[in-house]
Amino acid sequence: MAKQILFPQSQPLPAIGQGTWYMGEKPAQRTEEANALRAGIDLGLTLIDTAEMYADGGAEKVVGDAISGRRDEVFLVSKVYPWNAAGQHAIAACEASLKRLKTDYLDLYLLHWRGDIPLEDTLKVMQQLIQQGKIRRWGVSNFDYADMQELWREAGGRGCATNQVLYHLASRGIEHDLLPWCQQQKIPVMAYCPLAQAGRLRRGLMNDPALNELANRKGVTVAQLLLAWVIHHDGVMAIPKAGSVAHVKENAAALEVTLSQEEIALMEKAFPAPGRKTPLDMV
């Protein structure tokens, strides 16, 4: 059975979802992008992650097209800018996202990264949005270990449903303290850029000889190998972006790729973890 992830008070979801960063930037591609997301839903990739930041709301509009008539099939995630993350600004930002998405609620609403607004004020408005029925759950993104400890000390901070961070085979810093702590607290981690933006963030990742040899031996692509590696970690979900139906099919098939301990060791030897605390990797 394909690996699943459980958010608080939700049905289990496949451990691979769909990201939308860079979608909605080119009007000519909007139909193809919406078709790709729909194909993903058909293949069971029912979590769709977006943000008000992506293409200034353009990605949310693409998602709105894709989920039209299918809202009940989807677990919908969006993110709020840090400077919008309190009071009326947050409520207005959430309502604008809902309008672009053509829905009346989000399954999960994330603080995109930490800004100057006190966490206490963000938590307050997240509770307000839940009470208003506009969101079902809230979470954070780009929070390092110390940020999570601070959040945990806030009243209501333990209601956090997830932490979305950059994580891929060539960026393993979260394994030092953040990932083990999230696993211990049973907070799902959402890995963005799990393919290092098709290798652009780490040149050589897709062309690595050891990875290519292993992929050939297993009859899979390097991208599928990388996704399988991310989601083999307990409580970790990958949200790769796929702008075409072919890419979505490739991503979905990675749910069925299993890695042996020897194969994991081989991959991790090629791209070792830092072995010490490093600043949280962000894009």
HELIX and SHEET records of a PDB file:
HELIX    1   1 PRO A   27  GLN A   29  5                                   3    
HELIX    2   2 ARG A   30  ASP A   42  1                                  13    
HELIX    3   3 TYR A   54  GLY A   57  5                                   4    
HELIX    4   4 GLY A   58  ALA A   66  1                                   9    
HELIX    5   5 ARG A   71  GLU A   73  5                                   3    
HELIX    6   6 PRO A   82  ASN A   84  5                                   3    
HELIX    7   7 GLY A   87  LEU A  101  1                                  15    
HELIX    8   8 LEU A  119  GLN A  131  1                                  13    
HELIX    9   9 TYR A  145  ARG A  153  1                                   9    
HELIX   10  10 GLY A  157  GLY A  159  5                                   3    
HELIX   11  11 GLY A  173  GLU A  175  5                                   3    
HELIX   12  12 LEU A  178  GLN A  185  1                                   8    
HELIX   13  13 PRO A  209  LYS A  218  1                                  10    
HELIX   14  14 VAL A  222  ILE A  231  1                                  10    
HELIX   15  15 VAL A  245  ALA A  253  1                                   9    
HELIX   16  16 ALA A  254  GLU A  256  5                                   3    
HELIX   17  17 GLN A  261  ALA A  270  1                                  10    
SHEET    1   A 2 GLN A   4  ILE A   5  0                                        
SHEET    2   A 2 LEU A  13  PRO A  14 -1                                        
SHEET    1   B 8 GLN A  18  GLY A  19  0                                        
SHEET    2   B 8 LEU A  47  ASP A  49  1                                        
SHEET    3   B 8 PHE A  75  VAL A  80  1                                        
SHEET    4   B 8 LEU A 108  LEU A 111  1                                        
SHEET    5   B 8 TRP A 138  SER A 141  1                                        
SHEET    6   B 8 ASN A 163  LEU A 166  1                                        
SHEET    7   B 8 VAL A 189  TYR A 192  1                                        
SHEET    8   B 8 VAL A 236  ALA A 238  1                                        
END                                                                             
